[in-house]
Amino acid sequence: MPDFNLIDHGGLGDGTFSNTAAFKKAIAACSKAGGRVIVPAGTYLTGPIVFEDNVELHLDRGTLIQFSRNFDEYPLVPSNYEGEPTMRCMSPLWAEGKKNIAITGQGTIDGAGDAWRPVKKWKLNDADWKKLTSSGGIVDEQDLWWPTAAAKSGEKVWVDLRASNAPMTAEAYVNARDFLRPVLLKFADCTNVLLEGVRFQNSPAWNVHLMVCENVTVSGVTIFNPWYSSNGDGLDIDACRNVRVENSHFDCGDDSICIKSGRDKPGRDRGRACENVTIDNCVVLAGHGGVTVGSEMSGGVRNLKVTNCIFNGTDIGLRFKSTRGRGGTVENVEVSNVAMHNIKTDAISLNLYYWVSGEPKPEPKTERTPIFRGMYFRNITCDGAKRAIEVRGLPESPVEKITFENVRMKCDEGVVIVDAIDIRLVDVHVECNSETGLRTQNTQRLSLMNFTTSGASEGLGGELVGNL
């Protein structure tokens, strides 16, 4: 496999020279022959890197690819935001409809996200907030810092454009461009993708977004964002097939490893499930969720396996979330051998009532109704969380056929099961500080087999099988 050294195509790793043209030349030459673009040790300032077929971008040890802070280098392109189509600035790492592409090595890729992201005051201490605001930008009435005035004003422009069904063109969206921050890596409709060994950090929005891709391996990577970063997801696997994520580390400002398949009607119309995904031997630190499914899962999620993972300090450990309007079915999920520490809220959450307050009233079941069913959790430990397990369905769509087996947890609160059918707790032991260790509501066919809790049990009506 031939190598194409970036230096031989006009590259310079001094941290100030723009390598945008050099990357384009090297990738074009590499694509014709099939091979590797070698980026030797150094700091390479660049605009977007656009992949072609049969290209492996290889970063030597000591290599930093530093993406430009000049927004004008990122053209507005048709993309999507949280599962719905929109215009956005081109991602620093970009590929559409390509095959046999890879990013490998031992270097670092930095997305210059601090130049793009707004920051909430409550997420910083006084000294860091003062340092941030003195660097420039503006602060709005909600104590949200914006890097530019155009980024702040661009939000309203973007909202109005979407409401008016404006054409998806760069000309229509130009006044919103500073607000339309990109994900660091966006590979869409690609086949045979490898991400290996590299550190991806400091993304403007999500970090790594793989959308409608097939045959993907993510191995030995590190994905980092500051904990306060808005929309700082780590790895988003969106309507992909045949994916393996292994031996990787995540420390992010939002959900860390995310499984998605589009949002609401656009996701249902696309009709592409995220399926055949394995997540093995990964470590997750800060983040809203260790492994998260949803809430954009309207095309469905199936055949997901999570094993041999550690979550330490995440907000929620295993997080499955959806809501009315999404539609889609999440099924055939197996989670095993997961250890959790210092979880801020729920160790395990299956919630079909995401972003809604109050008690749900029954509604007709339609294509907009989400479904969670057929999940198996075994060999799970947690030595600290606010709550052990939440299972919360909808009256018209109970969570169905869920098994928890060999689970050991120490939490402030115990297990809550609402609107569910066929739930099995087998060798589950919850040590909690609250008076109630198990609470159920509108639950049918609950099986308790060697279940123990230090709190009392409430609401055990319906069809109860087994013992406490």
RODO-2510 file (C-alpha; in nm, 4 decimals, decimal comma):
residues 468
     n   res          X          Y          Z
     1     m     0,0000     0,0000     0,0000
     2     p     0,1702     0,3245    -0,1107
     3     d     0,2238     0,6159     0,1265
     4     f     0,1699     0,9802     0,0355
     5     n     0,3535     1,2107     0,2747
     6     l     0,1730     1,5397     0,3316
     7     i     0,5048     1,7273     0,3247
     8     d     0,5662     1,6064    -0,0320
     9     h     0,2373     1,7676    -0,1356
    10     g     0,3139     2,1102     0,0074
    11     g     0,2377     2,0504     0,3754
    12     l     0,4174     2,2216     0,6628
    13     g     0,3713     2,1389     1,0302
    14     d     0,4726     2,4676     1,1913
    15     g     0,1308     2,5504     1,3399
    16     t     0,0750     2,8625     1,1292
    17     f     0,0947     2,7559     0,7634
    18     s    -0,2429     2,6624     0,6113
    19     n    -0,2387     2,2996     0,4942
    20     t    -0,5853     2,2950     0,3361
    21     a    -0,4521     2,2722    -0,0201
    22     a    -0,1830     2,0205     0,0785
    23     f    -0,4402     1,7823     0,2281
    24     k    -0,6556     1,8133    -0,0848
    25     k    -0,3606     1,7310    -0,3134
    26     a    -0,2385     1,4399    -0,1036
    27     i    -0,5878     1,2887    -0,0725
    28     a    -0,6497     1,3183    -0,4486
    29     a    -0,3228     1,1378    -0,5260
    30     c    -0,3853     0,8736    -0,2603
    31     s    -0,7405     0,8044    -0,3790
    32     k    -0,6238     0,7199    -0,7311
    33     a    -0,3752     0,4585    -0,6099
    34     g    -0,5299     0,3564    -0,2781
    35     g    -0,3051     0,3981     0,0236
    36     r    -0,2182     0,6236     0,3160
    37     v    -0,1743     0,9969     0,3557
    38     i     0,1010     1,0200     0,6167
    39     v     0,0997     1,3230     0,8462
    40     p     0,4388     1,3297     1,0243
    41     a     0,5012     1,4825     1,3666
    42     g     0,4172     1,8508     1,3837
    43     t     0,1215     2,0879     1,4120
    44     y    -0,0837     2,1259     1,0955
    45     l    -0,3277     2,4148     1,0695
    46     t    -0,5994     2,3455     0,8134
    47     g    -0,9528     2,4013     0,6960
    48     p    -1,1887     2,1078     0,6258
    49     i    -1,0384     1,7771     0,5119
    50     v    -1,2665     1,6108     0,2558
    51     f    -1,2205     1,2364     0,2069
    52     e    -1,2258     1,0439    -0,1199
    53     d    -1,2493     0,6677    -0,1780
    54     n    -0,9663     0,4416    -0,0676
    55     v    -0,7889     0,6907     0,1600
    56     e    -0,6372     0,6268     0,5022
    57     l    -0,5307     0,9396     0,6877
    58     h    -0,2471     0,8301     0,9192
    59     l    -0,1185     1,0506     1,2018
    60     d     0,2285     0,9720     1,3335
    61     r     0,3037     1,0020     1,7031
    62     g     0,3443     1,3699     1,7899
    63     t     0,1077     1,4886     1,5168
    64     l    -0,1600     1,7498     1,5830
    65     i    -0,4114     1,8433     1,3150
    66     q    -0,5447     2,1793     1,4300
    67     f    -0,8547     2,2990     1,2481
    68     s    -0,8869     2,6655     1,1662
    69     r    -1,0827     2,9120     1,3786
    70     n    -1,1757     3,1087     1,0662
    71     f    -1,5445     3,0316     1,0062
    72     d    -1,5176     3,1458     0,6425
    73     e    -1,3210     2,8288     0,5661
    74     y    -1,6271     2,6133     0,6435
    75     p    -1,8884     2,6461     0,3659
    76     l    -2,2566     2,6001     0,4414
    77     v    -2,3730     2,2570     0,3206
    78     p    -2,6902     2,0457     0,3523
    79     s    -2,6555     1,8438     0,6705
    80     n    -2,8710     1,7665     0,9724
    81     y    -2,9222     1,8685     1,3343
    82     e    -3,0369     1,6120     1,5931
    83     g    -3,1876     1,3918     1,3243
    84     e    -3,3593     1,6566     1,1128
    85     p    -3,2309     1,8108     0,7866
    86     t    -3,0849     2,1609     0,7914
    87     m    -2,7902     2,3625     0,6604
    88     r    -2,4712     2,3632     0,8673
    89     c    -2,1101     2,4590     0,8263
    90     m    -1,9078     2,1768     0,6712
    91     s    -1,7483     1,9472     0,9259
    92     p    -1,3698     1,9694     0,9621
    93     l    -1,3533     1,5971     0,8726
    94     w    -1,6066     1,5306     0,5969
    95     a    -1,7071     1,2396     0,3736
    96     e    -2,0232     1,1619     0,1769
    97     g    -2,0886     0,8390    -0,0098
    98     k    -1,7290     0,7169     0,0143
    99     k    -1,5850     0,3688     0,0615
   100     n    -1,2713     0,2313     0,2246
   101     i    -1,1803     0,5349     0,4337
   102     a    -0,9858     0,5458     0,7581
   103     i    -0,8218     0,7680     1,0175
   104     t    -0,5448     0,5895     1,2074
   105     g    -0,2300     0,6489     1,4075
   106     q    -0,1272     0,8003     1,7380
   107     g    -0,1860     1,1713     1,6849
   108     t    -0,4519     1,4224     1,7887
   109     i    -0,7230     1,6017     1,5922
   110     d    -0,8506     1,9280     1,7442
   111     g    -1,1716     2,0847     1,6135
   112     a    -1,1218     2,4346     1,7610
   113     g    -1,4600     2,3951     1,9266
   114     d    -1,3996     2,6735     2,1779
   115     a    -1,4190     2,9195     1,8886
   116     w    -1,7742     2,8033     1,8081
   117     r    -1,9498     2,6887     2,1257
   118     p    -2,1699     2,8982     2,3554
   119     v    -2,1072     2,8382     2,7271
   120     k    -2,3541     2,8532     3,0169
   121     k    -2,2375     3,0572     3,3163
   122     w    -2,3544     2,8024     3,5729
   123     k    -2,1172     2,5442     3,4291
   124     l    -1,8039     2,7446     3,5149
   125     n    -1,6544     2,8713     3,8383
   126     d    -1,6200     3,2473     3,8838
   127     a    -1,2558     3,2607     3,7770
   128     d    -1,3106     3,0630     3,4583
   129     w    -1,6230     3,2630     3,3721
   130     k    -1,4315     3,5893     3,4149
   131     k    -1,1485     3,4594     3,1969
   132     l    -1,3927     3,3489     2,9271
   133     t    -1,5935     3,6685     2,9134
   134     s    -1,2803     3,8866     2,9142
   135     s    -1,1572     3,7026     2,6030
   136     g    -1,4309     3,8618     2,3892
   137     g    -1,7753     3,7557     2,2724
   138     i    -2,1014     3,8615     2,4341
   139     v    -2,3241     3,7451     2,7217
   140     d    -2,7009     3,7309     2,6723
   141     e    -2,9847     3,7799     2,9218
   142     q    -2,9779     3,4082     3,0151
   143     d    -2,6093     3,4296     3,1181
   144     l    -2,5058     3,2401     2,8086
   145     w    -2,1724     3,3422     2,6576
   146     w    -2,1516     3,3556     2,2781
   147     p    -1,8182     3,3712     2,0939
   148     t    -1,9558     3,6265     1,8466
   149     a    -2,2583     3,8527     1,8169
   150     a    -2,3370     3,6829     1,4852
   151     a    -2,3510     3,3447     1,6583
   152     k    -2,6094     3,4764     1,9062
   153     s    -2,8253     3,6495     1,6445
   154     g    -2,7892     3,3496     1,4134
   155     e    -2,9967     3,1329     1,6443
   156     k    -3,3148     3,3329     1,5838
   157     v    -3,2395     3,3540     1,2123
   158     w    -3,2048     2,9751     1,1988
   159     v    -3,5262     2,9130     1,3932
   160     d    -3,7198     3,1499     1,1672
   161     l    -3,5763     2,9916     0,8519
   162     r    -3,6806     2,6435     0,9617
   163     a    -4,0301     2,7655     1,0536
   164     s    -4,0699     2,9287     0,7127
   165     n    -3,9492     2,6220     0,5196
   166     a    -3,6836     2,8328     0,3513
   167     p    -3,4850     2,6630     0,0721
   168     m    -3,1875     2,4563     0,1867
   169     t    -2,9277     2,6807     0,0263
   170     a    -2,6186     2,8577     0,1499
   171     e    -2,7654     3,1894     0,0340
   172     a    -3,0763     3,1447     0,2482
   173     y    -2,8821     3,0514     0,5600
   174     v    -2,5829     3,2828     0,5319
   175     n    -2,6960     3,5123     0,8161
   176     a    -2,7147     3,2129     1,0511
   177     r    -2,3740     3,0655     0,9637
   178     d    -2,1897     3,1555     1,2881
   179     f    -2,4619     2,9731     1,4840
   180     l    -2,4513     2,6621     1,2630
   181     r    -2,1469     2,5029     1,4234
   182     p    -2,0458     2,1695     1,2726
   183     v    -1,9694     1,8320     1,4236
   184     l    -1,5956     1,7556     1,4148
   185     l    -1,6263     1,4420     1,1995
   186     k    -1,9222     1,3749     0,9714
   187     f    -1,9124     1,0607     0,7571
   188     a    -2,2448     0,9964     0,5809
   189     d    -2,3464     0,7071     0,3526
   190     c    -1,9981     0,5574     0,3722
   191     t    -1,8931     0,1914     0,3585
   192     n    -1,5915     0,0275     0,5238
   193     v    -1,4888     0,2921     0,7763
   194     l    -1,2036     0,2592     1,0286
   195     l    -1,1185     0,4998     1,3119
   196     e    -0,8235     0,3674     1,5093
   197     g    -0,5829     0,4946     1,7725
   198     v    -0,6387     0,8697     1,7242
   199     r    -0,7574     1,1289     1,9793
   200     f    -1,0518     1,3438     1,8654
   201     q    -1,1031     1,6516     2,0831
   202     n    -1,2580     1,9957     2,1218
   203     s    -1,5413     1,9635     1,8706
   204     p    -1,7684     2,2585     1,7802
   205     a    -2,0799     2,0407     1,8345
   206     w    -2,0923     1,6595     1,8383
   207     n    -1,7498     1,5038     1,8127
   208     v    -1,7755     1,2000     1,5799
   209     h    -2,0975     1,1478     1,3809
   210     l    -2,1325     0,8391     1,1621
   211     m    -2,4617     0,8532     0,9687
   212     v    -2,6057     0,5771     0,7476
   213     c    -2,2680     0,4033     0,7281
   214     e    -2,1972     0,0293     0,6960
   215     n    -1,9124    -0,1881     0,8192
   216     v    -1,7595     0,0483     1,0738
   217     t    -1,4820    -0,0164     1,3272
   218     v    -1,3895     0,2306     1,5999
   219     s    -1,0934     0,0921     1,7939
   220     g    -0,8591     0,2356     2,0522
   221     v    -0,9664     0,5975     2,0086
   222     t    -0,9984     0,8704     2,2690
   223     i    -1,2829     1,1188     2,2352
   224     f    -1,2710     1,4259     2,4582
   225     n    -1,4722     1,7425     2,5101
   226     p    -1,4797     1,9727     2,8131
   227     w    -1,7620     1,8690     3,0436
   228     y    -1,9282     2,2094     2,9975
   229     s    -1,9391     2,1883     2,6158
   230     s    -2,2885     2,2332     2,4709
   231     n    -2,4001     1,9477     2,2420
   232     g    -2,0641     1,7848     2,3064
   233     d    -2,1630     1,4233     2,2311
   234     g    -1,8725     1,1838     2,1933
   235     l    -1,9576     0,9201     1,9312
   236     d    -2,2944     0,9263     1,7523
   237     i    -2,3783     0,6093     1,5579
   238     d    -2,6769     0,7132     1,3509
   239     a    -2,8754     0,4650     1,1374
   240     c    -2,5603     0,2607     1,0766
   241     r    -2,5217    -0,1142     1,0197
   242     n    -2,2528    -0,3533     1,1336
   243     v    -2,0570    -0,1387     1,3773
   244     r    -1,7949    -0,2373     1,6345
   245     v    -1,6679     0,0059     1,8997
   246     e    -1,3889    -0,1335     2,1172
   247     n    -1,1076    -0,0466     2,3570
   248     s    -1,1876     0,3256     2,3531
   249     h    -1,2061     0,6078     2,6094
   250     f    -1,4675     0,8838     2,6314
   251     d    -1,4817     1,2025     2,8400
   252     c    -1,7462     1,4327     2,6946
   253     g    -1,9825     1,7206     2,7590
   254     d    -2,2977     1,5312     2,6600
   255     d    -2,3971     1,1719     2,5830
   256     s    -2,0787     0,9739     2,5279
   257     i    -2,1615     0,6730     2,3053
   258     c    -2,4921     0,7412     2,1331
   259     i    -2,7123     0,5169     1,9189
   260     k    -2,9564     0,7054     1,6953
   261     s    -3,1691     0,6667     1,3808
   262     g    -3,3320     1,0002     1,3002
   263     r    -3,5934     1,2164     1,4649
   264     d    -3,9724     1,2053     1,4271
   265     k    -4,1190     1,2011     1,0734
   266     p    -3,7886     1,2502     0,8842
   267     g    -3,6427     0,9518     1,0676
   268     r    -3,9521     0,7384     1,0128
   269     d    -3,9649     0,8328     0,6446
   270     r    -3,6013     0,7373     0,5967
   271     g    -3,6854     0,4049     0,7610
   272     r    -3,3270     0,3112     0,8355
   273     a    -3,2658     0,1339     1,1660
   274     c    -2,9386     0,1432     1,3549
   275     e    -2,8539    -0,2256     1,3820
   276     n    -2,5890    -0,4832     1,4538
   277     v    -2,3810    -0,2655     1,6875
   278     t    -2,1304    -0,4013     1,9412
   279     i    -1,9677    -0,1863     2,2096
   280     d    -1,6908    -0,3692     2,3966
   281     n    -1,4293    -0,2796     2,6570
   282     c    -1,4846     0,0961     2,6660
   283     v    -1,4347     0,3440     2,9513
   284     v    -1,6609     0,6474     2,9913
   285     l    -1,5979     0,9319     3,2355
   286     a    -1,7962     1,2600     3,2315
   287     g    -2,1024     1,2730     3,0084
   288     h    -2,4817     1,2785     3,0220
   289     g    -2,4882     0,9041     2,9510
   290     g    -2,2342     0,6235     2,9233
   291     v    -2,4138     0,4384     2,6448
   292     t    -2,7282     0,6162     2,5249
   293     v    -3,0004     0,5067     2,2854
   294     g    -3,2119     0,7952     2,1544
   295     s    -3,3813     1,0164     2,1881
   296     e    -3,3617     1,0412     1,8068
   297     m    -3,4416     0,6748     1,7308
   298     s    -3,7382     0,7084     1,4960
   299     g    -3,5979     0,4615     1,2432
   300     g    -3,5547     0,2000     1,5156
   301     v    -3,2613     0,0367     1,6933
   302     r    -3,2022    -0,3387     1,7039
   303     n    -2,9325    -0,5925     1,7711
   304     l    -2,7279    -0,3821     2,0129
   305     k    -2,4707    -0,5481     2,2381
   306     v    -2,2792    -0,3685     2,5140
   307     t    -2,0220    -0,5601     2,7170
   308     n    -1,7175    -0,5201     2,9428
   309     c    -1,7535    -0,1431     2,9963
   310     i    -1,6762     0,0928     3,2872
   311     f    -1,8653     0,4166     3,3566
   312     n    -1,7231     0,6549     3,6178
   313     g    -1,8860     0,9888     3,6968
   314     t    -2,1435     0,9937     3,4156
   315     d    -2,4821     1,1534     3,4771
   316     i    -2,6649     0,8335     3,3765
   317     g    -2,4986     0,4989     3,3131
   318     l    -2,7110     0,3069     3,0615
   319     r    -2,9607     0,5501     2,9116
   320     f    -3,2506     0,4649     2,6804
   321     k    -3,4701     0,7663     2,6027
   322     s    -3,7557     0,8521     2,3707
   323     t    -4,0877     1,0333     2,3728
   324     r    -4,4201     1,0649     2,1946
   325     g    -4,3746     1,1801     1,8383
   326     r    -4,0630     0,9770     1,7718
   327     g    -4,2116     0,6420     1,6795
   328     g    -3,9576     0,3664     1,6160
   329     t    -3,8807     0,0446     1,8051
   330     v    -3,5775    -0,0351     2,0201
   331     e    -3,5402    -0,4126     2,0578
   332     n    -3,3016    -0,7025     2,0935
   333     v    -3,0585    -0,5303     2,3287
   334     e    -2,8072    -0,7213     2,5420
   335     v    -2,5935    -0,5505     2,8064
   336     s    -2,3477    -0,7471     3,0195
   337     n    -2,0457    -0,7059     3,2446
   338     v    -2,0765    -0,3329     3,3129
   339     a    -1,9296    -0,1664     3,6231
   340     m    -2,0480     0,1792     3,7275
   341     h    -1,9074     0,4241     3,9826
   342     n    -2,0237     0,7655     4,1069
   343     i    -2,3268     0,7889     3,8783
   344     k    -2,5010     1,1225     3,9341
   345     t    -2,8612     1,0152     3,8655
   346     d    -2,9839     0,6765     3,7329
   347     a    -2,7575     0,3769     3,6886
   348     i    -3,0022     0,2339     3,4313
   349     s    -3,2853     0,4362     3,2747
   350     l    -3,5438     0,3210     3,0205
   351     n    -3,7633     0,6272     2,9717
   352     l    -4,0322     0,6798     2,7082
   353     y    -4,1365     1,0080     2,8657
   354     y    -3,8245     1,2127     2,7890
   355     w    -3,8478     1,5940     2,8209
   356     v    -4,2065     1,5853     2,9485
   357     s    -4,3231     1,6723     3,2988
   358     g    -4,6294     1,5515     3,4870
   359     e    -4,8182     1,2246     3,4696
   360     p    -4,8814     1,0920     3,1174
   361     k    -5,2404     1,0514     3,0040
   362     p    -5,3230     0,7727     2,7585
   363     e    -5,3166     0,8602     2,3899
   364     p    -5,4004     0,6529     2,0819
   365     k    -5,1161     0,4321     1,9632
   366     t    -4,9925     0,5489     1,6214
   367     e    -4,6768     0,5537     1,4113
   368     r    -4,5633     0,8380     1,6405
   369     t    -4,5593     0,6042     1,9413
   370     p    -4,2137     0,4808     2,0464
   371     i    -4,1609     0,1195     2,1600
   372     f    -3,8990    -0,0325     2,3941
   373     r    -3,8974    -0,4124     2,4185
   374     g    -3,6765    -0,7171     2,4391
   375     m    -3,3773    -0,6067     2,6520
   376     y    -3,1508    -0,8151     2,8731
   377     f    -2,9196    -0,6662     3,1380
   378     r    -2,6899    -0,9039     3,3284
   379     n    -2,3801    -0,8873     3,5447
   380     i    -2,4192    -0,5170     3,6258
   381     t    -2,2669    -0,3446     3,9303
   382     c    -2,2960     0,0111     4,0595
   383     d    -2,1313     0,1360     4,3784
   384     g    -2,3002     0,4757     4,3848
   385     a    -2,5945     0,6417     4,2095
   386     k    -2,8946     0,8556     4,2954
   387     r    -3,1296     0,5816     4,1712
   388     a    -3,0675     0,2221     4,0733
   389     i    -3,3135     0,1485     3,7909
   390     e    -3,5912     0,3411     3,6184
   391     v    -3,8288     0,1708     3,3750
   392     r    -4,0922     0,4188     3,2568
   393     g    -4,3195     0,3460     2,9634
   394     l    -4,6273     0,5193     2,8300
   395     p    -4,9845     0,4097     2,9082
   396     e    -5,0360     0,3262     2,5405
   397     s    -4,6859     0,1797     2,4994
   398     p    -4,5615    -0,0047     2,8087
   399     v    -4,1972    -0,1059     2,8182
   400     e    -4,2037    -0,4815     2,7458
   401     k    -3,9985    -0,7941     2,8117
   402     i    -3,7052    -0,6578     3,0094
   403     t    -3,4796    -0,8806     3,2210
   404     f    -3,2300    -0,7715     3,4862
   405     e    -3,0121    -1,0583     3,6086
   406     n    -2,7246    -1,0659     3,8563
   407     v    -2,7353    -0,6947     3,9367
   408     r    -2,5710    -0,5411     4,2463
   409     m    -2,6245    -0,1732     4,3244
   410     k    -2,5700     0,0769     4,6055
   411     c    -2,7839     0,3859     4,5488
   412     d    -2,9777     0,6557     4,7288
   413     e    -3,3036     0,5311     4,5752
   414     g    -3,4111     0,1890     4,4549
   415     v    -3,6077     0,0621     4,1541
   416     v    -3,9028     0,2389     3,9872
   417     i    -4,1176     0,0596     3,7286
   418     v    -4,4104     0,2444     3,5670
   419     d    -4,6227     0,1372     3,2700
   420     a    -4,4468    -0,1902     3,1954
   421     i    -4,5218    -0,5519     3,1054
   422     d    -4,3163    -0,8668     3,1581
   423     i    -4,0344    -0,7305     3,3720
   424     r    -3,8009    -0,9839     3,5379
   425     l    -3,5681    -0,9083     3,8304
   426     v    -3,3499    -1,2162     3,8814
   427     d    -3,0755    -1,2132     4,1474
   428     v    -3,1058    -0,8371     4,1791
   429     h    -2,9850    -0,6800     4,5038
   430     v    -3,0277    -0,3089     4,5702
   431     e    -2,8934    -0,1395     4,8808
   432     c    -3,0569     0,2010     4,9027
   433     n    -3,0975     0,4842     5,1509
   434     s    -3,4642     0,5557     5,0805
   435     e    -3,7559     0,3929     5,2582
   436     t    -3,8863     0,2494     4,9312
   437     g    -3,6584     0,0090     4,7476
   438     l    -3,9071    -0,0973     4,4794
   439     r    -4,2035     0,1035     4,3504
   440     t    -4,4305    -0,0073     4,0692
   441     q    -4,7296     0,1489     3,8941
   442     n    -4,9405     0,0128     3,6083
   443     t    -4,7085    -0,2866     3,5817
   444     q    -4,8206    -0,6310     3,4682
   445     r    -4,6423    -0,9653     3,5007
   446     l    -4,3565    -0,8544     3,7235
   447     s    -4,1285    -1,1465     3,8143
   448     l    -3,9122    -1,1225     4,1259
   449     m    -3,6696    -1,4116     4,1711
   450     n    -3,4189    -1,3677     4,4536
   451     f    -3,4716    -0,9930     4,4576
   452     t    -3,3639    -0,8067     4,7704
   453     t    -3,3709    -0,4421     4,8705
   454     s    -3,3012    -0,2564     5,1915
   455     g    -3,6181    -0,0498     5,1409
   456     a    -3,9851    -0,1420     5,1348
   457     s    -4,1808    -0,2334     4,8211
   458     e    -4,4840    -0,0395     4,7015
   459     g    -4,7482    -0,0942     4,4383
   460     l    -4,6962    -0,4661     4,3854
   461     g    -5,0310    -0,5299     4,2243
   462     g    -5,1070    -0,6810     3,8868
   463     e    -4,9571    -1,0204     3,8210
   464     l    -4,6638    -1,0728     4,0544
   465     v    -4,4543    -1,3867     4,0201
   466     g    -4,1808    -1,4935     4,2614
   467     n    -4,0692    -1,3479     4,5912
   468     l    -3,9025    -1,0592     4,7630
***
